[in-house]
Amino acid sequence: MVTGLIEKIESLEWASKRGDAVSAAKSFGLPDATEELWRYTDFEGVAFDALQLASEKPAVVEASSDLVVVDGWLISETEQGSGFSVQLQEPEGPNLDFFSATSVALCPHQIQIDITDSADVSVSVITTEGIVSAPQIQINVADGVVASVSIAVESAADAMCLPRVVMSAGARANGNVAIASQGKGSSIVGQIHVTAESQAMGVVEVVGGDTELSRFATVAHLSGRGASLKMVSPSYLTGTQSSDHRVLVHHEAKDTTSDLLFRNVIDGQSKSIYSGVVKIHESGAGTNAVQENRTLSLSDDAWAHSVPNLEIENNEVACSHASTVSPVDYDQQFYLQSRGLSPEVADEAIVRGFLADVISKLSNPMAQSRVQEIVDHQLGGQG
């Protein structure tokens, strides 16, 4: 299923420099849905061997972002000196599976953003029709700095994007990275890695659009005392869309905090998958961890899988998790209709109310705007 794609990767000019990654991708092959980390992930709609590679730097495209990345290549950037600088580095990452190895083998260069003063950085990541791209973005937030990075991922039909986003927040820093994806008929399989030092806060906001398949594996290390992580992700799925989140949070130091909030609306034959593990290490006394995933189902044919997990090696912690999958509440429908609302308008009000709480917790304006557009579009089709 991926033999042809691997052969194309082997033909890249830089493939010889990435021999370990190429060999690993070939050895792993496409993940099996029976493997726990990939359970329920469906790749049947992706024609891997038909995907093409961007072996040369594409032409410049117009975009208003600070950085513009096309098919994995950085093609334009604003003048530096606005609190951040950009360097191109060799791609890196663990060869844990086919996609992580392919990310290293395929990426032309890692884009390193060093933020040394408070800054808002915008990045456009574009994948053109029929292309598979593997952009890598490394974000380093210096000690005490407040920074926000907005990454808009736009993929054309039959394209696949394999982004790897790594954020390191120094002591007392506040780093926010928001990823909003869109592209009808496209797929995104991403990796997010966060490290937070002493008293640092890492914020991750992920918003899906009309992509057919959206899967993100997020790993966070709260390695400094008092470090915290906040992750927020709303979605509204229709048709045969699939949203898939796998989250692993390591509480490695004392007095760390994590707050994971996922809220999904599923309709049609769509599918929502969440698997989260919050691990409190023996050194993690004073941890406070909250994990919540709630799904509202509007269709008997839609499907959700939700498994929040806790692994606790220290008893001096406060942890909670909640997971629900439920249809529209009949009592809410009855109440609203008794106040004169039509069934359609009542259901719309329930859906908007269900998502309003999580949307209000998004701190990134791009993420807020994108998810509101999605909700308005989906509900507009009902009204």
N, C-alpha and C positions, 0 to 999 in steps of 0.2 A: 504493500500500500504506500510505502514511502521510499521504495528503492530508487525510483526515478528522481525524486527530490534530492536524495543523498548524492547521487551521481552528479547532479548539477552543482551541489555545494563543493564536491571534490574538484570540480573544474575551475573554481574561483582562483584568482591570482594569489590571494593570501591563504589559501587552504593549507599549503605546506607549513605555514607558521602555526596553524591551529590543529595540528595532527591529532593531538589527544582528544580534542572536542569532536572532530570529525569521526574518529574511531569509536568514541563513546556513543555518538548519535546512531551510528551504523549498528553497534552492538545492542543498544537498547531497543531500537525499533519503536513503533507507535505503542504507547501505553495500553495495557489491557484493562478493560472496564471491570475485570474481576479483582484487580489490585486495589487495596483499600484506599490509597491516595487518589485513585482515578475512578473509583466506583461511581457509576451512573453518568460519567462524562461520555457524551455521544459524539463521535467524529464521523458518523456515517455520511453526513452531508458535505464533508470537505474532500475535494478532489486533490489530494496532496501532490500526486505526480503531475498534475496539470499546472501547478503553481510555477511561476517563473521568478528569476532572481534579478536584482538590479546590480549587475557586476561593475557598473561605472556610475560616477556621480551624475544624478539627473540634472536637468535644467532648473534654473531658479524659478520659483513660482511666487506669486504675490501673496503676502500674508502680513497681518498686522502684529504678529507675535514677536517677542524678543528673539526667539530662536525658531527656525523653521527646519524640520527634519523630513526629508522625502525618501521613502523606501530605505530607511535606515541611515541615510547620509545627512550630515549637517550641511545645509546649502546656503544658509544666510543667518546672520546674527546682528543685533544692534551694536552700536558703539559701546564698548565696555567702559566702566567707570561709574556705573549706577549702583554700586554696592555689591556687584558680583563680577566674576571673570569666568571665562570659558577656556578649557583646554581639551584637546583630543588625545585620548589614551588608547592603549591596547584593550580590547574587550576582555572581560574576566567574568568568573562565576563558577560555581560548582557544577560538575557533570553528574547530576543526580538522576536524570531521566532524558528521554529523547528531546524534549523541548528546551531544557536548560542547556544541554550540550549544543543543540542547534543554534541557540541564541549566541553562544560564543563563536561557533564556527561561521555563522552567517553574517554577523555584525561587522561592518567595515571599520568602525571606530567607536569607542566609548566616548560619550560627551560628558565631561566633568564640569559641573557648575560649582564654583567656590564662592560662597556668600559670606562676606566679611563685614557687611553693614546691613541694616534693615532694608529689605528689598522685596518687591513683588515681581516674579519672573514668569513670563508666559511662554509656553512652548507649543508649537503646532507640530503634530506628528501625523504625516500623511502617507498612506500606502495606496499606490495606484492600482488600477484594475488588473486582476490576475497575478499580482505580485505577492510574495511572502517576504516580509521585512522583519528585522530583529533589532530595533533601536535599543541602545543601552544608555541610561541617563543616571549619572552618579551625582548626588546633591550633598555637598558638605556645608553645614551651617555652623559657623564659628561660635565660640563660647559667647553667651549672652546676647546673641543676635536673634531678632524676630524676622522670619522669612516665610514667604508663601510662594509656592511654585504651582502654576496651573498648567496641566498637560491636556490638551485637546487632541484626542486620537480620532482621525477621520480616515476611514477605509472605503475604497471603492468596491463595487460588486465583485464577488469571487476572490477577494483579497484576504490575506491573513496577516495579522500583526502579532509579533511575539515580543512585547516590550519587557524590559527588565529595568525597574526603577529602584534605586538604592538611595536611602537618605540617612545621613549620619548627623545627629544633633549633638553639638558639644555641650559642655556644662552650662546650665541655666539658659540654654537656647530654646526657642520655640519655633519648630519647623512644621509647616503645613504643606502637604503635597496632595493635590486633587487631580484625579484622572477621570475624564469624561469621554466616553467612546460613542461613536456612531458610525453607521455604514450598513445600509440594507443589503443583506446577502453576504456579509463579510463575517469573519471570525477573529476573535482576539483571545490569545492565551498568554497571560502575563504573569510576571513575578514582581513582588514588592518586598523589599527588605528595609527594615528600620532598626537603627541602633540609637538609643538615647542614653546619654551620660548623666552625671549627677545633676538633679533638679531640672533636667531637660524635659520638654514636652514634644512628643511626636504626634502629629495629627494626619490621618489618612482618610481621604474622602473619595469614594469610588461611585460613579454614576454611569449606568449603562443606558444606551439608547436603543436603536433599532437593529443592532448587530444580531445575527442569527445565533451565534455562540459567543458567550463572554465567560471566560474562566480566569480567575486570579488566585494565585497562591501567595499568601502574605505571611512573612515571618518577621517577628519583632523580638529584639533583645533589649530588655530594660536592665542595663548593666551598671548604672550608677544609682547611688542612694537617692530616693525621692523622684526618680524618673517616672514619666507617665506616658501612656498611649491612649489616644482616642481614635476610634475608627467608626465611620458612619457610611452606610451604603443603602440608599433606597432604589427600588426598581419597579417597573411596571411592564410586565411581559404579556405579549399576545401571540397569536399564531402558533408557530412551532419554535419560538425563541427559547433559549436556555441560558440561565444565569447560574454560575457555579463559583462558590467561594470556599477556599480552604485556608484556614487561619491557624497559626501557631504562635503563641505569645510566651516568651520566656521571662519570668520574673526572677532575676538573678541577684538582685541587691535588696537591701532593706527598704521598707516604706515606699514601695513602688505601687503604681495604680494603672489599671487598664479598664477601659469602658468600650465595649464592642456593641454597636447597635445596627441591626439589619432589619429592614422592613420591605416586604415584597407584596405586590399585587400580581396574581397570575390569572390569565384568561385564555380562551381557546384551548390549544394543546400544549401550552408552554410548560416549562419545567424550571423549578427553583431548587438549588442544591446548596446546603450550608453544612460544613463540617469544621468545628472549631475546637481547638485544644488550648487551654490556659494552663501552663505548667509553672507551679511555684516551686523553685528549687529550695534546697535545705537552707541556703543563705538568704532566702527571701522573706524573713520575718517582717510583719507589719504590712504585708501585701493587701491591697483592696482591689478585687477584680469583679467586674460585672459583665455578663455576656447575655445578649438578648437577640433572638431572631423570631420575628412574627410574620406570618404569611396570610394574606386574605385571598381566598380562592373564589373566582367569579364563574367558574366552569367546572362541570363534572369531569371534563376531559383533561383539565390541568392537573399538575402533579408537583408535589413538594417533598423534599427530604431534608430533615434538619436534625443534626446531632451535635449539641454542645457538650464538651467534655472538660473535666477538671482533673489535673494530676497534682496532688498536694504532698510536698515533702516536709512541710513545716506547719505546725499546728497554730501558730500565732498569726492567723490570717482571717480575712473576711471575704468570702467569695459567694457569688450567686449566679445562677443562669436560668433563663426562661426560653421556652420554645413553644410556639403554637402554630397550628395550621387550621383555619376555620373558614366556613362560608360566610356570606353576608348575614348579619344577625337579624332574625325575623322580627324581634321586638323593636329594633331600631327602624326597620322598614315600616312596621305598622305605625309607630309613633309619628314618623315624618309624613306618611301618607294621610294619617288622621288630621294633620295640620294643613292639608290641602296640596301637598306635593304629589306629582305624578310618580309612578313607580320608577321611571327612568331618572327623574331628577332626584328622587330619594336615594337611589343607588349611587348616583354621582356624588351626592353630599357625603355619603358614608365612606366612599373611596377617598375623597379629598380629606376628610377628617382623619382617616386611618394613616395617610401619608404626611399630614400637616406637621405632626410632632417631629418626625425625623427630618423633614425638610428644614424646619426651623433650627435644627441643630447643625446644619451645614454652615460652616463659617466662610467657605470660599464662594465669592460671588458667581464665578463661572459655573461651579457645581450646582448652586442654587438655581441659576437661570436655566441650565440645561435640563434639570429634572422637572422644573415647572413646565418647560416646553413639552416634554414628553407626556406629562400628565394631561395637559391641555389638549394635546393632539389625540391621545387615546380616548379621552372622555368626549372630545368633540365628535369623534366617530360614532358615539352612542347617542348623542343628542340630536 
